[in-house]
Amino acid sequence: MLLCAVAASALMFVDHRFTRMEEVRAQLTTIVAPIQWLVAVPSDVLAWGSQALSDQRALVEENRRLREQILHLSHRVQHMSSLTAENVRLRELLGAAARSEAEYITAELLSLDSDPFTHQMVIDRGRRNGVFVGQPVLDASGLVGQVTAVSAYSSRVLMVADASHALPVQINRNGLRFVLQGSGQYDSLRVVHVPDTADIREGDLLVTSGLAGRFPPGYPVARVTEVVHDPGQPFARVSAEPVARLQRSRHFLLVFPPEPAPVPDDEMWDLELPEEAEVDALLTPAMEESD
């Protein structure tokens, strides 16, 4: 042991004092490298095997969830087709104009804003794809936000959770209209100026109302999670949770609102009413027949 200690001390002194030992160290490292690789092979094989098994298990579980989701969505589509046909018949009875399907393009997430006090993201679609400021952005679950800035190949999106974002919504159950505002948190929104007597309940689905012409009506936005009534206060405190997966979604839809209905020409508003004598002439025969 004494000889080993002396030899180690001598080698440390020589290595510290002379630069010639660097070449020796490099050669020894080259010689020892295959041995280190052989020693690391068993651990690498075990790590690869465990990762492969975990990946396979995750893929099997994801495949099972996707199959269940396909069955669930197929059931909803079947039910939705009957509701759509019934809606078409009712609109025909009422003489209402048919709703046109909104066009859309797909987009993918590029980056998220690093500022913790803002909730914005950048997507890979821009002016060359027809994207415009104010365009609604959705994911597979609901409304994500709207485009606030557009460049040639990318766009910036302000999410509904941002504290500066607000939009008109309505309760899907009864049609009551309110304003939904972001709270600065991904999982919480505020329904502002809700009268204390308003018919709003936990679990109500809030959808876009279509007011202001920015968002098409009917898209799901949030679900009410809490309604607090303060005695003596005119407004209730209502909290909601976004239905869109703001922190997990990577693929989005950019919706192009349908073209507005044509406005009547000015000539149609300038029609002259008949003179009083003409009205009497038209009504006199009908009154005589009734007598």
C-alpha positions in Angstrom: 0.0 0.0 0.0 2.9 2.3 0.8 4.4 1.7 -2.7 1.0 2.4 -4.3 0.6 5.6 -2.4 4.1 6.7 -3.3 3.5 5.8 -7.0 0.2 7.7 -7.0 1.7 10.7 -5.4 4.6 10.7 -7.9 2.2 10.4 -10.9 0.1 13.3 -9.5 3.2 15.4 -9.1 4.4 14.6 -12.6 1.0 15.2 -14.1 0.8 18.6 -12.4 4.2 19.7 -13.3 4.8 18.4 -16.8 2.5 18.5 -19.9 3.9 15.3 -21.4 1.5 13.3 -19.3 -1.5 14.6 -21.3 -0.4 12.5 -24.3 -0.2 9.5 -22.0 -3.6 10.2 -20.6 -5.1 10.5 -24.1 -3.6 7.2 -25.1 -4.8 5.4 -22.0 -8.3 6.9 -22.5 -8.3 5.4 -26.1 -7.2 2.0 -24.8 -9.8 2.0 -22.0 -12.7 3.3 -24.1 -13.7 -0.2 -25.5 -13.7 -1.6 -22.0 -15.9 1.2 -20.8 -18.3 0.5 -23.7 -18.4 -3.2 -22.9 -19.1 -2.5 -19.3 -22.0 -0.1 -20.3 -23.6 -2.6 -22.7 -25.7 -4.5 -20.1 -27.1 -1.3 -18.6 -27.8 0.1 -22.0 -29.6 -3.1 -23.0 -31.7 -3.0 -19.9 -32.6 0.6 -20.4 -33.5 0.0 -24.0 -35.7 -3.0 -23.1 -37.5 -1.2 -20.3 -38.1 1.8 -22.5 -39.4 -0.4 -25.3 -41.8 -2.2 -22.9 -43.0 1.1 -21.5 -43.5 2.5 -25.0 -45.4 -0.6 -26.1 -47.6 -0.5 -23.0 -48.3 3.2 -23.6 -49.1 2.6 -27.2 -51.5 -0.3 -26.2 -53.2 2.0 -23.7 -53.5 4.8 -26.1 -54.9 2.5 -28.8 -57.5 1.3 -26.3 -58.5 4.9 -25.5 -58.7 5.9 -29.1 -60.9 2.9 -29.9 -63.3 3.9 -27.1 -63.2 7.5 -28.3 -64.0 6.4 -31.9 -67.0 4.4 -30.6 -68.2 7.3 -28.5 -67.8 9.8 -31.4 -69.6 7.4 -33.8 -72.5 7.2 -31.4 -72.6 11.0 -31.2 -72.4 11.3 -35.0 -75.3 9.0 -35.5 -77.4 11.0 -33.0 -76.2 14.2 -34.5 -77.3 13.2 -38.0 -80.9 12.7 -36.8 -80.8 16.1 -35.0 -79.4 17.8 -38.0 -82.2 16.4 -40.2 -84.8 17.5 -37.7 -83.3 20.9 -37.5 -83.4 21.3 -41.3 -87.1 20.3 -41.3 -87.9 22.8 -38.5 -86.0 25.6 -40.2 -87.9 24.9 -43.4 -91.2 25.1 -41.5 -90.1 28.4 -40.0 -88.9 29.7 -43.3 -85.5 30.4 -41.9 -82.3 30.5 -44.0 -80.1 27.4 -43.9 -76.8 27.8 -42.1 -73.7 27.4 -44.2 -70.8 25.3 -43.1 -67.7 27.3 -42.0 -64.5 26.7 -43.9 -61.3 26.1 -41.9 -57.6 25.2 -42.2 -55.4 23.3 -39.9 -52.4 24.7 -38.0 -49.7 23.4 -35.6 -48.1 24.9 -32.6 -44.7 26.4 -33.1 -44.0 28.0 -29.7 -45.5 29.4 -26.5 -44.9 32.8 -25.0 -42.3 32.7 -22.2 -44.0 35.5 -20.3 -45.9 33.9 -17.4 -48.4 36.8 -17.3 -49.5 36.4 -20.9 -51.2 33.4 -22.6 -50.2 33.5 -26.2 -48.8 31.1 -28.8 -47.4 31.1 -32.3 -48.8 28.7 -35.0 -47.4 27.8 -38.4 -50.0 29.4 -40.6 -49.9 33.0 -41.8 -50.9 35.6 -44.4 -50.0 33.3 -47.3 -52.6 30.8 -45.9 -55.4 33.4 -45.7 -55.1 33.9 -41.9 -56.4 37.3 -40.7 -56.4 39.2 -37.4 -59.4 38.3 -35.3 -59.8 34.8 -36.8 -61.1 32.2 -34.4 -58.8 29.3 -33.4 -60.2 26.0 -32.1 -58.8 22.6 -31.0 -60.6 19.3 -30.9 -62.6 20.3 -27.8 -63.5 23.9 -28.1 -62.5 27.5 -28.6 -58.8 28.3 -28.0 -58.6 32.0 -28.8 -58.2 34.4 -31.7 -55.4 35.6 -34.0 -53.9 38.9 -32.9 -50.9 39.3 -35.3 -50.1 37.8 -38.7 -46.9 37.4 -40.6 -46.2 35.7 -43.9 -45.7 32.2 -42.5 -46.9 32.3 -38.9 -49.4 34.0 -36.6 -49.7 34.9 -33.0 -52.8 33.7 -31.1 -54.3 35.2 -27.9 -55.8 32.4 -25.8 -59.1 32.8 -23.9 -57.3 32.3 -20.6 -55.4 35.6 -21.0 -56.5 38.3 -18.6 -57.0 40.8 -21.5 -59.3 38.5 -23.5 -63.1 38.7 -23.3 -65.8 37.4 -25.6 -69.6 37.2 -25.6 -71.1 33.8 -24.7 -74.4 32.3 -24.0 -75.7 29.4 -21.9 -76.4 26.4 -24.1 -79.3 25.3 -21.9 -81.4 28.5 -21.9 -79.7 31.0 -24.2 -78.8 33.6 -21.5 -76.0 35.8 -22.8 -73.0 37.0 -20.8 -69.4 38.1 -21.2 -66.6 35.6 -20.5 -63.2 37.0 -19.4 -59.8 35.3 -18.9 -58.3 35.2 -15.4 -54.7 34.8 -16.3 -54.8 31.0 -15.4 -55.2 28.2 -17.9 -57.9 26.4 -15.9 -60.1 29.3 -14.8 -62.3 31.9 -16.5 -64.7 34.5 -15.1 -68.3 35.2 -16.2 -68.7 38.9 -15.4 -71.7 40.9 -14.6 -74.0 38.0 -13.9 -77.2 39.1 -12.0 -77.7 37.3 -8.8 -81.1 36.1 -10.0 -79.8 34.7 -13.3 -80.6 31.1 -14.2 -77.0 29.8 -14.3 -75.8 26.6 -12.7 -72.7 24.6 -12.2 -72.1 22.3 -15.2 -73.7 24.7 -17.7 -72.0 24.8 -21.1 -71.1 28.2 -22.4 -70.9 28.6 -26.2 -70.1 31.5 -28.5 -73.2 33.7 -29.0 -72.1 35.1 -32.4 -72.6 38.7 -31.2 -70.1 41.3 -32.4 -69.4 39.2 -35.5 -66.0 38.0 -34.3 -66.8 34.4 -33.4 -69.4 32.2 -35.2 -72.2 31.1 -32.9 -72.4 27.6 -31.3 -68.8 26.8 -30.6 -68.2 25.5 -27.0 -66.0 27.7 -24.9 -66.2 26.8 -21.2 -68.2 25.0 -18.6 -69.4 26.6 -15.4 -67.6 25.2 -12.3 -68.8 27.5 -9.5 -71.6 29.9 -8.8 -71.4 32.0 -5.6 -74.3 34.2 -4.4 -73.3 36.9 -2.0 -76.2 38.2 0.1 -76.9 41.8 -0.7 -74.7 41.9 -3.8 -76.3 42.5 -7.2 -74.0 40.2 -9.1 -73.0 36.6 -8.5 -69.4 35.4 -8.8 -69.3 32.8 -11.5 -66.2 30.8 -12.5 -65.8 28.5 -15.5 -63.2 26.1 -16.9 -62.2 26.2 -20.6 -63.2 23.1 -22.5 -60.2 23.5 -24.9 -57.0 21.8 -23.8 -55.0 25.0 -23.8 -51.8 23.5 -22.3 -51.8 20.2 -24.2 -53.2 20.8 -27.8 -50.6 21.0 -30.6 -53.0 21.0 -33.6 -55.7 23.6 -34.2 -58.4 24.7 -36.6 -58.6 28.2 -38.0 -62.2 28.9 -38.9 -63.3 31.2 -41.7 -66.7 32.7 -40.7 -69.4 32.3 -43.4 -70.2 35.3 -45.5 -72.9 37.5 -44.0 -76.4 37.5 -45.5 -76.9 40.2 -48.1 -78.3 43.5 -46.9 -81.4 44.8 -48.8 -80.7 47.6 -51.3 -81.5 51.2 -50.4 -84.2 51.2 -53.0 -86.2 48.7 -51.0 -86.2 51.0 -48.0 -87.6 53.9 -50.1 -90.9 52.3 -51.1 -93.7 54.8 -50.9 -96.8 54.0 -48.8 -100.2 54.2 -50.7 -102.3 57.4 -50.3 -105.2 57.4 -47.8 -107.7 57.5 -50.7 -106.2 54.4 -52.3 -106.4 52.5 -48.9 -110.1 53.4 -48.6 -110.7 52.3 -52.1 -109.2 48.9 -51.4 -111.0 48.4 -48.0 -114.5 49.5 -49.2 -115.4 46.4 -51.2 -114.2 44.1 -48.4 -116.4 46.0 -45.9 -119.4 45.8 -48.1 -119.1 42.1 -48.6 -118.8 41.6 -44.8 -122.0 43.5 -44.3 
